[in-house]
Amino acid sequence: MVLDVVAHLQQFLDVFLTVYTVVLLLVILTSWFPRLPYSFTPVLRFLHDVCDPYLNIFRRFIPPVGPLDLSPMAAIVVLIFVRELLDSLMGRLH
């Protein structure tokens, strides 16, 4: 029964981190198009409300390079690292 809980937790964390990575990629893509239609405003607000607190952690340490904000790339790399770390730790519990 404990192994089943660990498997479900591992699957939940894997899906959560994958979805959050996709949301970060959407924030990156939408930043390339500054003049999106007005109907996208609620979606953009949601994306930024979800991602900006996490991205602000990296923006404190990584300054923009000209017009490029490299903090989303660092945030995605950290998410991938955390996902792999959690997978290996949860794998040991099996």
PDB file of N, CA, C and O in Angstrom:
ATOM      1  N   MET A   1       0.822  -1.192   0.000  1.00  0.00           N
ATOM      2  CA  MET A   1       0.000   0.000   0.000  1.00  0.00           C
ATOM      3  C   MET A   1       0.866   1.256   0.000  1.00  0.00           C
ATOM      4  O   MET A   1       0.544   2.226  -0.686  1.00  0.00           O
ATOM      5  N   VAL A   2       1.956   1.251   0.756  1.00  0.00           N
ATOM      6  CA  VAL A   2       2.855   2.402   0.789  1.00  0.00           C
ATOM      7  C   VAL A   2       3.499   2.599  -0.575  1.00  0.00           C
ATOM      8  O   VAL A   2       3.677   3.733  -1.019  1.00  0.00           O
ATOM      9  N   LEU A   3       3.848   1.509  -1.239  1.00  0.00           N
ATOM     10  CA  LEU A   3       4.444   1.608  -2.566  1.00  0.00           C
ATOM     11  C   LEU A   3       3.469   2.213  -3.563  1.00  0.00           C
ATOM     12  O   LEU A   3       3.874   2.941  -4.470  1.00  0.00           O
ATOM     13  N   ASP A   4       2.190   1.914  -3.398  1.00  0.00           N
ATOM     14  CA  ASP A   4       1.167   2.482  -4.280  1.00  0.00           C
ATOM     15  C   ASP A   4       1.067   3.992  -4.072  1.00  0.00           C
ATOM     16  O   ASP A   4       0.917   4.745  -5.034  1.00  0.00           O
ATOM     17  N   VAL A   5       1.150   4.428  -2.831  1.00  0.00           N
ATOM     18  CA  VAL A   5       1.110   5.861  -2.527  1.00  0.00           C
ATOM     19  C   VAL A   5       2.337   6.555  -3.117  1.00  0.00           C
ATOM     20  O   VAL A   5       2.223   7.644  -3.679  1.00  0.00           O
ATOM     21  N   VAL A   6       3.489   5.939  -2.996  1.00  0.00           N
ATOM     22  CA  VAL A   6       4.719   6.508  -3.542  1.00  0.00           C
ATOM     23  C   VAL A   6       4.619   6.611  -5.057  1.00  0.00           C
ATOM     24  O   VAL A   6       5.028   7.616  -5.639  1.00  0.00           O
ATOM     25  N   ALA A   7       4.081   5.586  -5.696  1.00  0.00           N
ATOM     26  CA  ALA A   7       3.933   5.606  -7.153  1.00  0.00           C
ATOM     27  C   ALA A   7       2.981   6.714  -7.585  1.00  0.00           C
ATOM     28  O   ALA A   7       3.245   7.414  -8.563  1.00  0.00           O
ATOM     29  N   HIS A   8       1.879   6.875  -6.864  1.00  0.00           N
ATOM     30  CA  HIS A   8       0.921   7.932  -7.206  1.00  0.00           C
ATOM     31  C   HIS A   8       1.532   9.320  -6.973  1.00  0.00           C
ATOM     32  O   HIS A   8       1.328  10.236  -7.769  1.00  0.00           O
ATOM     33  N   LEU A   9       2.271   9.464  -5.892  1.00  0.00           N
ATOM     34  CA  LEU A   9       2.920  10.732  -5.603  1.00  0.00           C
ATOM     35  C   LEU A   9       3.962  11.064  -6.665  1.00  0.00           C
ATOM     36  O   LEU A   9       4.066  12.208  -7.107  1.00  0.00           O
ATOM     37  N   GLN A  10       4.720  10.073  -7.064  1.00  0.00           N
ATOM     38  CA  GLN A  10       5.724  10.267  -8.100  1.00  0.00           C
ATOM     39  C   GLN A  10       5.063  10.674  -9.414  1.00  0.00           C
ATOM     40  O   GLN A  10       5.546  11.575 -10.100  1.00  0.00           O
ATOM     41  N   GLN A  11       3.974  10.019  -9.763  1.00  0.00           N
ATOM     42  CA  GLN A  11       3.265  10.351 -10.996  1.00  0.00           C
ATOM     43  C   GLN A  11       2.675  11.758 -10.921  1.00  0.00           C
ATOM     44  O   GLN A  11       2.746  12.506 -11.896  1.00  0.00           O
ATOM     45  N   PHE A  12       2.092  12.132  -9.774  1.00  0.00           N
ATOM     46  CA  PHE A  12       1.535  13.468  -9.612  1.00  0.00           C
ATOM     47  C   PHE A  12       2.615  14.538  -9.769  1.00  0.00           C
ATOM     48  O   PHE A  12       2.423  15.514 -10.493  1.00  0.00           O
ATOM     49  N   LEU A  13       3.753  14.355  -9.091  1.00  0.00           N
ATOM     50  CA  LEU A  13       4.833  15.329  -9.172  1.00  0.00           C
ATOM     51  C   LEU A  13       5.387  15.434 -10.587  1.00  0.00           C
ATOM     52  O   LEU A  13       5.713  16.527 -11.052  1.00  0.00           O
ATOM     53  N   ASP A  14       5.492  14.301 -11.266  1.00  0.00           N
ATOM     54  CA  ASP A  14       5.982  14.296 -12.636  1.00  0.00           C
ATOM     55  C   ASP A  14       5.043  15.086 -13.548  1.00  0.00           C
ATOM     56  O   ASP A  14       5.499  15.908 -14.343  1.00  0.00           O
ATOM     57  N   VAL A  15       3.750  14.844 -13.438  1.00  0.00           N
ATOM     58  CA  VAL A  15       2.769  15.554 -14.266  1.00  0.00           C
ATOM     59  C   VAL A  15       2.738  17.037 -13.901  1.00  0.00           C
ATOM     60  O   VAL A  15       2.696  17.891 -14.787  1.00  0.00           O
ATOM     61  N   PHE A  16       2.760  17.348 -12.611  1.00  0.00           N
ATOM     62  CA  PHE A  16       2.725  18.744 -12.172  1.00  0.00           C
ATOM     63  C   PHE A  16       3.914  19.526 -12.716  1.00  0.00           C
ATOM     64  O   PHE A  16       3.747  20.621 -13.254  1.00  0.00           O
ATOM     65  N   LEU A  17       5.110  18.970 -12.579  1.00  0.00           N
ATOM     66  CA  LEU A  17       6.303  19.670 -13.048  1.00  0.00           C
ATOM     67  C   LEU A  17       6.335  19.776 -14.565  1.00  0.00           C
ATOM     68  O   LEU A  17       6.835  20.764 -15.102  1.00  0.00           O
ATOM     69  N   THR A  18       5.811  18.779 -15.262  1.00  0.00           N
ATOM     70  CA  THR A  18       5.738  18.850 -16.721  1.00  0.00           C
ATOM     71  C   THR A  18       4.759  19.936 -17.156  1.00  0.00           C
ATOM     72  O   THR A  18       5.062  20.715 -18.059  1.00  0.00           O
ATOM     73  N   VAL A  19       3.603  19.995 -16.529  1.00  0.00           N
ATOM     74  CA  VAL A  19       2.609  21.023 -16.874  1.00  0.00           C
ATOM     75  C   VAL A  19       3.158  22.412 -16.558  1.00  0.00           C
ATOM     76  O   VAL A  19       2.965  23.341 -17.342  1.00  0.00           O
ATOM     77  N   TYR A  20       3.836  22.565 -15.431  1.00  0.00           N
ATOM     78  CA  TYR A  20       4.396  23.867 -15.075  1.00  0.00           C
ATOM     79  C   TYR A  20       5.473  24.283 -16.072  1.00  0.00           C
ATOM     80  O   TYR A  20       5.593  25.466 -16.394  1.00  0.00           O
ATOM     81  N   THR A  21       6.248  23.335 -16.558  1.00  0.00           N
ATOM     82  CA  THR A  21       7.250  23.636 -17.576  1.00  0.00           C
ATOM     83  C   THR A  21       6.578  24.106 -18.859  1.00  0.00           C
ATOM     84  O   THR A  21       7.053  25.047 -19.494  1.00  0.00           O
ATOM     85  N   VAL A  22       5.494  23.473 -19.243  1.00  0.00           N
ATOM     86  CA  VAL A  22       4.753  23.889 -20.440  1.00  0.00           C
ATOM     87  C   VAL A  22       4.182  25.292 -20.247  1.00  0.00           C
ATOM     88  O   VAL A  22       4.200  26.101 -21.175  1.00  0.00           O
ATOM     89  N   VAL A  23       3.682  25.582 -19.062  1.00  0.00           N
ATOM     90  CA  VAL A  23       3.159  26.923 -18.777  1.00  0.00           C
ATOM     91  C   VAL A  23       4.278  27.957 -18.881  1.00  0.00           C
ATOM     92  O   VAL A  23       4.067  29.047 -19.414  1.00  0.00           O
ATOM     93  N   LEU A  24       5.457  27.626 -18.380  1.00  0.00           N
ATOM     94  CA  LEU A  24       6.599  28.536 -18.522  1.00  0.00           C
ATOM     95  C   LEU A  24       6.948  28.758 -19.995  1.00  0.00           C
ATOM     96  O   LEU A  24       7.260  29.878 -20.399  1.00  0.00           O
ATOM     97  N   LEU A  25       6.895  27.713 -20.779  1.00  0.00           N
ATOM     98  CA  LEU A  25       7.157  27.851 -22.212  1.00  0.00           C
ATOM     99  C   LEU A  25       6.108  28.734 -22.880  1.00  0.00           C
ATOM    100  O   LEU A  25       6.432  29.499 -23.789  1.00  0.00           O
ATOM    101  N   LEU A  26       4.861  28.636 -22.442  1.00  0.00           N
ATOM    102  CA  LEU A  26       3.813  29.510 -22.976  1.00  0.00           C
ATOM    103  C   LEU A  26       4.072  30.972 -22.620  1.00  0.00           C
ATOM    104  O   LEU A  26       3.822  31.864 -23.432  1.00  0.00           O
ATOM    105  N   VAL A  27       4.564  31.216 -21.426  1.00  0.00           N
ATOM    106  CA  VAL A  27       4.908  32.589 -21.036  1.00  0.00           C
ATOM    107  C   VAL A  27       6.022  33.117 -21.939  1.00  0.00           C
ATOM    108  O   VAL A  27       5.987  34.269 -22.372  1.00  0.00           O
ATOM    109  N   ILE A  28       6.999  32.276 -22.215  1.00  0.00           N
ATOM    110  CA  ILE A  28       8.095  32.680 -23.100  1.00  0.00           C
ATOM    111  C   ILE A  28       7.560  32.991 -24.493  1.00  0.00           C
ATOM    112  O   ILE A  28       7.897  34.023 -25.072  1.00  0.00           O
ATOM    113  N   LEU A  29       6.734  32.109 -25.029  1.00  0.00           N
ATOM    114  CA  LEU A  29       6.194  32.314 -26.376  1.00  0.00           C
ATOM    115  C   LEU A  29       5.328  33.560 -26.463  1.00  0.00           C
ATOM    116  O   LEU A  29       5.417  34.306 -27.438  1.00  0.00           O
ATOM    117  N   THR A  30       4.498  33.794 -25.465  1.00  0.00           N
ATOM    118  CA  THR A  30       3.631  34.971 -25.519  1.00  0.00           C
ATOM    119  C   THR A  30       4.421  36.268 -25.350  1.00  0.00           C
ATOM    120  O   THR A  30       3.959  37.326 -25.777  1.00  0.00           O
ATOM    121  N   SER A  31       5.589  36.204 -24.743  1.00  0.00           N
ATOM    122  CA  SER A  31       6.398  37.415 -24.608  1.00  0.00           C
ATOM    123  C   SER A  31       6.991  37.846 -25.949  1.00  0.00           C
ATOM    124  O   SER A  31       7.405  38.996 -26.097  1.00  0.00           O
ATOM    125  N   TRP A  32       7.035  36.956 -26.906  1.00  0.00           N
ATOM    126  CA  TRP A  32       7.545  37.301 -28.225  1.00  0.00           C
ATOM    127  C   TRP A  32       6.536  38.096 -29.050  1.00  0.00           C
ATOM    128  O   TRP A  32       6.904  38.737 -30.034  1.00  0.00           O
ATOM    129  N   PHE A  33       5.268  38.055 -28.651  1.00  0.00           N
ATOM    130  CA  PHE A  33       4.205  38.730 -29.383  1.00  0.00           C
ATOM    131  C   PHE A  33       3.534  39.750 -28.464  1.00  0.00           C
ATOM    132  O   PHE A  33       2.542  39.434 -27.806  1.00  0.00           O
ATOM    133  N   PRO A  34       4.068  40.964 -28.416  1.00  0.00           N
ATOM    134  CA  PRO A  34       3.547  41.940 -27.453  1.00  0.00           C
ATOM    135  C   PRO A  34       2.146  42.452 -27.775  1.00  0.00           C
ATOM    136  O   PRO A  34       1.468  42.967 -26.886  1.00  0.00           O
ATOM    137  N   ARG A  35       1.702  42.325 -29.002  1.00  0.00           N
ATOM    138  CA  ARG A  35       0.395  42.857 -29.398  1.00  0.00           C
ATOM    139  C   ARG A  35      -0.577  41.734 -29.726  1.00  0.00           C
ATOM    140  O   ARG A  35      -1.061  41.617 -30.852  1.00  0.00           O
ATOM    141  N   LEU A  36      -0.848  40.925 -28.740  1.00  0.00           N
ATOM    142  CA  LEU A  36      -1.849  39.878 -28.909  1.00  0.00           C
ATOM    143  C   LEU A  36      -3.240  40.482 -28.781  1.00  0.00           C
ATOM    144  O   LEU A  36      -3.409  41.519 -28.138  1.00  0.00           O
ATOM    145  N   PRO A  37      -4.232  39.846 -29.384  1.00  0.00           N
ATOM    146  CA  PRO A  37      -5.596  40.382 -29.287  1.00  0.00           C
ATOM    147  C   PRO A  37      -6.058  40.517 -27.837  1.00  0.00           C
ATOM    148  O   PRO A  37      -5.595  39.807 -26.944  1.00  0.00           O
ATOM    149  N   TYR A  38      -6.976  41.446 -27.636  1.00  0.00           N
ATOM    150  CA  TYR A  38      -7.497  41.734 -26.305  1.00  0.00           C
ATOM    151  C   TYR A  38      -8.124  40.510 -25.652  1.00  0.00           C
ATOM    152  O   TYR A  38      -8.119  40.393 -24.426  1.00  0.00           O
ATOM    153  N   SER A  39      -8.657  39.607 -26.444  1.00  0.00           N
ATOM    154  CA  SER A  39      -9.314  38.420 -25.890  1.00  0.00           C
ATOM    155  C   SER A  39      -8.329  37.495 -25.170  1.00  0.00           C
ATOM    156  O   SER A  39      -8.747  36.635 -24.394  1.00  0.00           O
ATOM    157  N   PHE A  40      -7.036  37.660 -25.415  1.00  0.00           N
ATOM    158  CA  PHE A  40      -6.026  36.840 -24.744  1.00  0.00           C
ATOM    159  C   PHE A  40      -5.621  37.396 -23.381  1.00  0.00           C
ATOM    160  O   PHE A  40      -4.869  36.748 -22.653  1.00  0.00           O
ATOM    161  N   THR A  41      -6.098  38.562 -23.031  1.00  0.00           N
ATOM    162  CA  THR A  41      -5.691  39.215 -21.787  1.00  0.00           C
ATOM    163  C   THR A  41      -5.923  38.349 -20.546  1.00  0.00           C
ATOM    164  O   THR A  41      -5.018  38.246 -19.717  1.00  0.00           O
ATOM    165  N   PRO A  42      -7.099  37.718 -20.377  1.00  0.00           N
ATOM    166  CA  PRO A  42      -7.264  36.876 -19.182  1.00  0.00           C
ATOM    167  C   PRO A  42      -6.298  35.691 -19.144  1.00  0.00           C
ATOM    168  O   PRO A  42      -5.818  35.310 -18.077  1.00  0.00           O
ATOM    169  N   VAL A  43      -6.023  35.122 -20.293  1.00  0.00           N
ATOM    170  CA  VAL A  43      -5.093  33.995 -20.353  1.00  0.00           C
ATOM    171  C   VAL A  43      -3.692  34.462 -19.998  1.00  0.00           C
ATOM    172  O   VAL A  43      -2.990  33.801 -19.232  1.00  0.00           O
ATOM    173  N   LEU A  44      -3.285  35.584 -20.546  1.00  0.00           N
ATOM    174  CA  LEU A  44      -1.957  36.123 -20.242  1.00  0.00           C
ATOM    175  C   LEU A  44      -1.835  36.488 -18.766  1.00  0.00           C
ATOM    176  O   LEU A  44      -0.797  36.255 -18.147  1.00  0.00           O
ATOM    177  N   ARG A  45      -2.890  37.058 -18.211  1.00  0.00           N
ATOM    178  CA  ARG A  45      -2.871  37.411 -16.790  1.00  0.00           C
ATOM    179  C   ARG A  45      -2.715  36.153 -15.938  1.00  0.00           C
ATOM    180  O   ARG A  45      -1.954  36.137 -14.971  1.00  0.00           O
ATOM    181  N   PHE A  46      -3.446  35.095 -16.309  1.00  0.00           N
ATOM    182  CA  PHE A  46      -3.332  33.830 -15.575  1.00  0.00           C
ATOM    183  C   PHE A  46      -1.915  33.274 -15.667  1.00  0.00           C
ATOM    184  O   PHE A  46      -1.336  32.874 -14.657  1.00  0.00           O
ATOM    185  N   LEU A  47      -1.358  33.249 -16.870  1.00  0.00           N
ATOM    186  CA  LEU A  47      -0.009  32.715 -17.059  1.00  0.00           C
ATOM    187  C   LEU A  47       1.013  33.483 -16.217  1.00  0.00           C
ATOM    188  O   LEU A  47       1.881  32.882 -15.584  1.00  0.00           O
ATOM    189  N   HIS A  48       0.903  34.796 -16.216  1.00  0.00           N
ATOM    190  CA  HIS A  48       1.854  35.593 -15.446  1.00  0.00           C
ATOM    191  C   HIS A  48       1.609  35.465 -13.944  1.00  0.00           C
ATOM    192  O   HIS A  48       2.560  35.461 -13.163  1.00  0.00           O
ATOM    193  N   ASP A  49       0.353  35.362 -13.535  1.00  0.00           N
ATOM    194  CA  ASP A  49       0.071  35.174 -12.101  1.00  0.00           C
ATOM    195  C   ASP A  49       0.633  33.856 -11.591  1.00  0.00           C
ATOM    196  O   ASP A  49       1.048  33.762 -10.436  1.00  0.00           O
ATOM    197  N   VAL A  50       0.649  32.845 -12.441  1.00  0.00           N
ATOM    198  CA  VAL A  50       1.149  31.527 -12.048  1.00  0.00           C
ATOM    199  C   VAL A  50       2.678  31.477 -12.098  1.00  0.00           C
ATOM    200  O   VAL A  50       3.305  30.868 -11.231  1.00  0.00           O
ATOM    201  N   CYS A  51       3.269  32.102 -13.089  1.00  0.00           N
ATOM    202  CA  CYS A  51       4.708  31.942 -13.311  1.00  0.00           C
ATOM    203  C   CYS A  51       5.583  33.038 -12.708  1.00  0.00           C
ATOM    204  O   CYS A  51       6.726  32.768 -12.340  1.00  0.00           O
ATOM    205  N   ASP A  52       5.083  34.248 -12.598  1.00  0.00           N
ATOM    206  CA  ASP A  52       5.939  35.346 -12.150  1.00  0.00           C
ATOM    207  C   ASP A  52       6.532  35.156 -10.755  1.00  0.00           C
ATOM    208  O   ASP A  52       7.697  35.503 -10.559  1.00  0.00           O
ATOM    209  N   PRO A  53       5.800  34.627  -9.778  1.00  0.00           N
ATOM    210  CA  PRO A  53       6.463  34.428  -8.470  1.00  0.00           C
ATOM    211  C   PRO A  53       7.685  33.506  -8.556  1.00  0.00           C
ATOM    212  O   PRO A  53       8.699  33.749  -7.903  1.00  0.00           O
ATOM    213  N   TYR A  54       7.580  32.456  -9.360  1.00  0.00           N
ATOM    214  CA  TYR A  54       8.710  31.538  -9.526  1.00  0.00           C
ATOM    215  C   TYR A  54       9.822  32.200 -10.339  1.00  0.00           C
ATOM    216  O   TYR A  54      10.998  32.074  -9.999  1.00  0.00           O
ATOM    217  N   LEU A  55       9.458  32.900 -11.404  1.00  0.00           N
ATOM    218  CA  LEU A  55      10.464  33.541 -12.242  1.00  0.00           C
ATOM    219  C   LEU A  55      11.167  34.688 -11.523  1.00  0.00           C
ATOM    220  O   LEU A  55      12.337  34.960 -11.790  1.00  0.00           O
ATOM    221  N   ASN A  56      10.471  35.357 -10.622  1.00  0.00           N
ATOM    222  CA  ASN A  56      11.087  36.471  -9.897  1.00  0.00           C
ATOM    223  C   ASN A  56      12.258  36.016  -9.030  1.00  0.00           C
ATOM    224  O   ASN A  56      13.173  36.795  -8.765  1.00  0.00           O
ATOM    225  N   ILE A  57      12.234  34.771  -8.593  1.00  0.00           N
ATOM    226  CA  ILE A  57      13.374  34.229  -7.845  1.00  0.00           C
ATOM    227  C   ILE A  57      14.628  34.284  -8.710  1.00  0.00           C
ATOM    228  O   ILE A  57      15.698  34.670  -8.240  1.00  0.00           O
ATOM    229  N   PHE A  58      14.492  33.899  -9.963  1.00  0.00           N
ATOM    230  CA  PHE A  58      15.641  33.868 -10.869  1.00  0.00           C
ATOM    231  C   PHE A  58      15.979  35.258 -11.391  1.00  0.00           C
ATOM    232  O   PHE A  58      17.144  35.546 -11.667  1.00  0.00           O
ATOM    233  N   ARG A  59      14.984  36.118 -11.531  1.00  0.00           N
ATOM    234  CA  ARG A  59      15.232  37.476 -12.018  1.00  0.00           C
ATOM    235  C   ARG A  59      16.062  38.288 -11.030  1.00  0.00           C
ATOM    236  O   ARG A  59      16.719  39.249 -11.428  1.00  0.00           O
ATOM    237  N   ARG A  60      16.045  37.920  -9.749  1.00  0.00           N
ATOM    238  CA  ARG A  60      16.884  38.614  -8.764  1.00  0.00           C
ATOM    239  C   ARG A  60      18.360  38.360  -9.008  1.00  0.00           C
ATOM    240  O   ARG A  60      19.196  39.219  -8.730  1.00  0.00           O
ATOM    241  N   PHE A  61      18.686  37.173  -9.531  1.00  0.00           N
ATOM    242  CA  PHE A  61      20.083  36.783  -9.681  1.00  0.00           C
ATOM    243  C   PHE A  61      20.589  36.844 -11.118  1.00  0.00           C
ATOM    244  O   PHE A  61      21.796  36.943 -11.339  1.00  0.00           O
ATOM    245  N   ILE A  62      19.697  36.787 -12.091  1.00  0.00           N
ATOM    246  CA  ILE A  62      20.099  36.781 -13.497  1.00  0.00           C
ATOM    247  C   ILE A  62      19.587  38.057 -14.153  1.00  0.00           C
ATOM    248  O   ILE A  62      18.395  38.169 -14.441  1.00  0.00           O
ATOM    249  N   PRO A  63      20.472  39.018 -14.391  1.00  0.00           N
ATOM    250  CA  PRO A  63      20.015  40.261 -15.029  1.00  0.00           C
ATOM    251  C   PRO A  63      19.712  40.020 -16.510  1.00  0.00           C
ATOM    252  O   PRO A  63      20.279  39.111 -17.117  1.00  0.00           O
ATOM    253  N   PRO A  64      18.830  40.822 -17.091  1.00  0.00           N
ATOM    254  CA  PRO A  64      18.562  40.689 -18.525  1.00  0.00           C
ATOM    255  C   PRO A  64      19.804  41.020 -19.349  1.00  0.00           C
ATOM    256  O   PRO A  64      20.593  41.893 -18.988  1.00  0.00           O
ATOM    257  N   VAL A  65      19.956  40.318 -20.439  1.00  0.00           N
ATOM    258  CA  VAL A  65      21.058  40.568 -21.364  1.00  0.00           C
ATOM    259  C   VAL A  65      20.461  41.317 -22.552  1.00  0.00           C
ATOM    260  O   VAL A  65      19.941  40.707 -23.486  1.00  0.00           O
ATOM    261  N   GLY A  66      20.542  42.632 -22.504  1.00  0.00           N
ATOM    262  CA  GLY A  66      19.885  43.445 -23.518  1.00  0.00           C
ATOM    263  C   GLY A  66      18.385  43.234 -23.404  1.00  0.00           C
ATOM    264  O   GLY A  66      17.818  43.392 -22.323  1.00  0.00           O
ATOM    265  N   PRO A  67      17.735  42.878 -24.510  1.00  0.00           N
ATOM    266  CA  PRO A  67      16.286  42.640 -24.449  1.00  0.00           C
ATOM    267  C   PRO A  67      15.926  41.209 -24.026  1.00  0.00           C
ATOM    268  O   PRO A  67      14.746  40.879 -23.905  1.00  0.00           O
ATOM    269  N   LEU A  68      16.930  40.364 -23.802  1.00  0.00           N
ATOM    270  CA  LEU A  68      16.672  38.957 -23.469  1.00  0.00           C
ATOM    271  C   LEU A  68      16.605  38.744 -21.965  1.00  0.00           C
ATOM    272  O   LEU A  68      17.487  39.163 -21.216  1.00  0.00           O
ATOM    273  N   ASP A  69      15.539  38.084 -21.549  1.00  0.00           N
ATOM    274  CA  ASP A  69      15.396  37.679 -20.154  1.00  0.00           C
ATOM    275  C   ASP A  69      15.713  36.192 -20.081  1.00  0.00           C
ATOM    276  O   ASP A  69      14.938  35.360 -20.553  1.00  0.00           O
ATOM    277  N   LEU A  70      16.846  35.866 -19.491  1.00  0.00           N
ATOM    278  CA  LEU A  70      17.291  34.469 -19.440  1.00  0.00           C
ATOM    279  C   LEU A  70      16.760  33.717 -18.224  1.00  0.00           C
ATOM    280  O   LEU A  70      17.015  32.522 -18.077  1.00  0.00           O
ATOM    281  N   SER A  71      16.030  34.400 -17.358  1.00  0.00           N
ATOM    282  CA  SER A  71      15.525  33.743 -16.155  1.00  0.00           C
ATOM    283  C   SER A  71      14.554  32.591 -16.451  1.00  0.00           C
ATOM    284  O   SER A  71      14.580  31.602 -15.719  1.00  0.00           O
ATOM    285  N   PRO A  72      13.697  32.663 -17.486  1.00  0.00           N
ATOM    286  CA  PRO A  72      12.844  31.501 -17.753  1.00  0.00           C
ATOM    287  C   PRO A  72      13.628  30.245 -18.135  1.00  0.00           C
ATOM    288  O   PRO A  72      13.231  29.133 -17.789  1.00  0.00           O
ATOM    289  N   MET A  73      14.739  30.427 -18.849  1.00  0.00           N
ATOM    290  CA  MET A  73      15.545  29.253 -19.202  1.00  0.00           C
ATOM    291  C   MET A  73      16.149  28.626 -17.959  1.00  0.00           C
ATOM    292  O   MET A  73      16.158  27.403 -17.820  1.00  0.00           O
ATOM    293  N   ALA A  74      16.652  29.453 -17.057  1.00  0.00           N
ATOM    294  CA  ALA A  74      17.208  28.930 -15.811  1.00  0.00           C
ATOM    295  C   ALA A  74      16.117  28.258 -14.983  1.00  0.00           C
ATOM    296  O   ALA A  74      16.357  27.223 -14.362  1.00  0.00           O
ATOM    297  N   ALA A  75      14.920  28.842 -14.972  1.00  0.00           N
ATOM    298  CA  ALA A  75      13.810  28.258 -14.213  1.00  0.00           C
ATOM    299  C   ALA A  75      13.422  26.889 -14.766  1.00  0.00           C
ATOM    300  O   ALA A  75      13.122  25.971 -14.002  1.00  0.00           O
ATOM    301  N   ILE A  76      13.426  26.751 -16.079  1.00  0.00           N
ATOM    302  CA  ILE A  76      13.090  25.467 -16.697  1.00  0.00           C
ATOM    303  C   ILE A  76      14.169  24.438 -16.402  1.00  0.00           C
ATOM    304  O   ILE A  76      13.855  23.281 -16.122  1.00  0.00           O
ATOM    305  N   VAL A  77      15.435  24.837 -16.460  1.00  0.00           N
ATOM    306  CA  VAL A  77      16.531  23.912 -16.152  1.00  0.00           C
ATOM    307  C   VAL A  77      16.416  23.424 -14.713  1.00  0.00           C
ATOM    308  O   VAL A  77      16.613  22.240 -14.443  1.00  0.00           O
ATOM    309  N   VAL A  78      16.101  24.323 -13.791  1.00  0.00           N
ATOM    310  CA  VAL A  78      15.939  23.927 -12.384  1.00  0.00           C
ATOM    311  C   VAL A  78      14.755  22.982 -12.232  1.00  0.00           C
ATOM    312  O   VAL A  78      14.843  22.006 -11.486  1.00  0.00           O
ATOM    313  N   LEU A  79      13.644  23.251 -12.927  1.00  0.00           N
ATOM    314  CA  LEU A  79      12.494  22.345 -12.857  1.00  0.00           C
ATOM    315  C   LEU A  79      12.834  20.950 -13.374  1.00  0.00           C
ATOM    316  O   LEU A  79      12.415  19.947 -12.795  1.00  0.00           O
ATOM    317  N   ILE A  80      13.586  20.891 -14.454  1.00  0.00           N
ATOM    318  CA  ILE A  80      13.992  19.591 -14.999  1.00  0.00           C
ATOM    319  C   ILE A  80      14.898  18.869 -14.004  1.00  0.00           C
ATOM    320  O   ILE A  80      14.757  17.664 -13.793  1.00  0.00           O
ATOM    321  N   PHE A  81      15.817  19.598 -13.401  1.00  0.00           N
ATOM    322  CA  PHE A  81      16.713  19.010 -12.411  1.00  0.00           C
ATOM    323  C   PHE A  81      15.927  18.489 -11.208  1.00  0.00           C
ATOM    324  O   PHE A  81      16.170  17.377 -10.739  1.00  0.00           O
ATOM    325  N   VAL A  82      14.992  19.288 -10.712  1.00  0.00           N
ATOM    326  CA  VAL A  82      14.180  18.875  -9.564  1.00  0.00           C
ATOM    327  C   VAL A  82      13.340  17.649  -9.918  1.00  0.00           C
ATOM    328  O   VAL A  82      13.196  16.736  -9.105  1.00  0.00           O
ATOM    329  N   ARG A  83      12.795  17.630 -11.115  1.00  0.00           N
ATOM    330  CA  ARG A  83      11.991  16.471 -11.555  1.00  0.00           C
ATOM    331  C   ARG A  83      12.832  15.205 -11.573  1.00  0.00           C
ATOM    332  O   ARG A  83      12.398  14.159 -11.091  1.00  0.00           O
ATOM    333  N   GLU A  84      14.031  15.298 -12.125  1.00  0.00           N
ATOM    334  CA  GLU A  84      14.911  14.131 -12.167  1.00  0.00           C
ATOM    335  C   GLU A  84      15.337  13.710 -10.767  1.00  0.00           C
ATOM    336  O   GLU A  84      15.397  12.518 -10.466  1.00  0.00           O
ATOM    337  N   LEU A  85      15.632  14.678  -9.915  1.00  0.00           N
ATOM    338  CA  LEU A  85      16.019  14.379  -8.541  1.00  0.00           C
ATOM    339  C   LEU A  85      14.886  13.678  -7.797  1.00  0.00           C
ATOM    340  O   LEU A  85      15.115  12.680  -7.114  1.00  0.00           O
ATOM    341  N   LEU A  86      13.664  14.197  -7.927  1.00  0.00           N
ATOM    342  CA  LEU A  86      12.518  13.572  -7.263  1.00  0.00           C
ATOM    343  C   LEU A  86      12.238  12.177  -7.818  1.00  0.00           C
ATOM    344  O   LEU A  86      11.889  11.263  -7.071  1.00  0.00           O
ATOM    345  N   ASP A  87      12.392  12.021  -9.135  1.00  0.00           N
ATOM    346  CA  ASP A  87      12.197  10.677  -9.714  1.00  0.00           C
ATOM    347  C   ASP A  87      13.192   9.674  -9.148  1.00  0.00           C
ATOM    348  O   ASP A  87      12.830   8.537  -8.844  1.00  0.00           O
ATOM    349  N   SER A  88      14.450  10.097  -9.008  1.00  0.00           N
ATOM    350  CA  SER A  88      15.447   9.162  -8.471  1.00  0.00           C
ATOM    351  C   SER A  88      15.194   8.884  -6.996  1.00  0.00           C
ATOM    352  O   SER A  88      15.365   7.752  -6.543  1.00  0.00           O
ATOM    353  N   LEU A  89      14.787   9.906  -6.237  1.00  0.00           N
ATOM    354  CA  LEU A  89      14.503   9.669  -4.815  1.00  0.00           C
ATOM    355  C   LEU A  89      13.272   8.778  -4.629  1.00  0.00           C
ATOM    356  O   LEU A  89      13.272   7.886  -3.780  1.00  0.00           O
ATOM    357  N   MET A  90      12.245   9.014  -5.407  1.00  0.00           N
ATOM    358  CA  MET A  90      11.028   8.201  -5.314  1.00  0.00           C
ATOM    359  C   MET A  90      11.297   6.783  -5.824  1.00  0.00           C
ATOM    360  O   MET A  90      10.694   5.821  -5.348  1.00  0.00           O
ATOM    361  N   GLY A  91      12.194   6.665  -6.784  1.00  0.00           N
ATOM    362  CA  GLY A  91      12.561   5.348  -7.291  1.00  0.00           C
ATOM    363  C   GLY A  91      13.230   4.497  -6.231  1.00  0.00           C
ATOM    364  O   GLY A  91      13.079   3.276  -6.217  1.00  0.00           O
ATOM    365  N   ARG A  92      13.969   5.145  -5.344  1.00  0.00           N
ATOM    366  CA  ARG A  92      14.619   4.393  -4.256  1.00  0.00           C
ATOM    367  C   ARG A  92      13.619   3.880  -3.236  1.00  0.00           C
ATOM    368  O   ARG A  92      13.879   2.896  -2.543  1.00  0.00           O
ATOM    369  N   LEU A  93      12.466   4.552  -3.143  1.00  0.00           N
ATOM    370  CA  LEU A  93      11.450   4.110  -2.188  1.00  0.00           C
ATOM    371  C   LEU A  93      10.666   2.894  -2.678  1.00  0.00           C
ATOM    372  O   LEU A  93       9.981   2.225  -1.903  1.00  0.00           O
ATOM    373  N   HIS A  94      10.778   2.625  -3.960  1.00  0.00           N
ATOM    374  CA  HIS A  94      10.051   1.445  -4.499  1.00  0.00           C
ATOM    375  C   HIS A  94      10.673   0.173  -4.045  1.00  0.00           C
ATOM    376  O   HIS A  94      10.198  -0.906  -4.398  1.00  0.00           O
TER     377      HIS A  94
END
